[in-house]
Amino acid sequence: MQRKALSNALEIYTLANYLYTEKHYRFFVYTLTVPNCPGEELRDTISRLNKGIDKLFKREPYRSVFKAWITKVETTYNARRKD
């Protein structure tokens, strides 16, 4: 799993570097955190987060300043609590 994370990080860095140097895009890096949720609620939880981000970037000043953003979702599972 760690290898995949490093591969993803390299791909994101390469893309962001290209867009910054060639297209002069500025990026917004953010971390959203929510409490663990049961597996059957995961899809709705991620959907709610994505809708919130979409709503944020439709507002000024974000819309005029940031031309692109990268969203990466990470989840955890607590075996003891089963969530």
C-alpha positions in Angstrom: 0.0 0.0 0.0 2.9 2.4 0.8 4.2 1.9 -2.7 0.9 2.9 -4.3 0.8 6.0 -2.1 4.3 7.0 -3.3 3.3 6.4 -6.9 0.2 8.5 -6.5 2.2 11.3 -4.8 4.7 11.3 -7.7 1.9 11.5 -10.3 0.2 14.3 -8.4 3.4 16.2 -8.1 4.2 15.8 -11.8 0.8 17.0 -12.9 0.8 19.9 -10.5 4.2 21.0 -11.5 3.3 20.9 -15.2 0.1 22.9 -14.6 1.9 25.4 -12.5 4.8 26.0 -14.8 3.1 25.7 -18.2 -0.5 26.9 -17.5 0.3 29.1 -14.5 -2.4 27.4 -12.4 -2.4 27.8 -8.7 -3.5 24.9 -6.5 -5.5 24.6 -3.4 -4.4 21.8 -1.1 -6.8 20.8 1.6 -7.6 18.1 4.0 -11.1 17.2 5.1 -11.6 15.0 8.1 -14.8 13.3 9.3 -15.3 10.7 12.0 -15.2 7.1 10.9 -18.5 5.9 9.5 -20.0 2.5 8.9 -19.2 1.0 5.5 -22.8 1.3 4.3 -22.6 5.1 4.9 -19.2 5.6 3.2 -20.6 6.4 -0.3 -22.9 9.1 1.2 -20.2 10.6 3.4 -17.8 10.9 0.4 -20.6 12.4 -1.7 -21.3 14.9 1.0 -17.7 16.0 1.1 -17.4 16.3 -2.7 -20.6 18.4 -2.8 -19.1 20.7 -0.1 -15.9 21.2 -2.1 -17.9 21.9 -5.3 -19.9 24.5 -3.5 -16.7 26.1 -2.1 -15.1 26.4 -5.5 -18.1 28.0 -7.1 -17.8 30.9 -4.7 -15.5 33.9 -5.0 -12.6 34.3 -4.5 -11.9 30.6 -5.1 -13.5 30.5 -8.5 -11.3 33.2 -9.9 -8.1 32.3 -8.2 -7.9 28.5 -8.5 -8.3 26.9 -11.9 -7.8 23.4 -10.7 -7.7 21.3 -7.6 -6.9 17.7 -6.8 -9.1 15.7 -4.5 -7.7 12.5 -2.9 -9.8 10.4 -0.6 -8.3 8.3 2.2 -10.3 6.0 4.4 -9.5 4.1 7.5 -11.1 1.1 9.1 -11.2 0.5 12.9 -11.5 -3.3 13.3 -12.2 -3.0 17.0 -15.2 -0.7 16.5 -16.0 -2.1 13.0 -16.2 1.3 11.4 
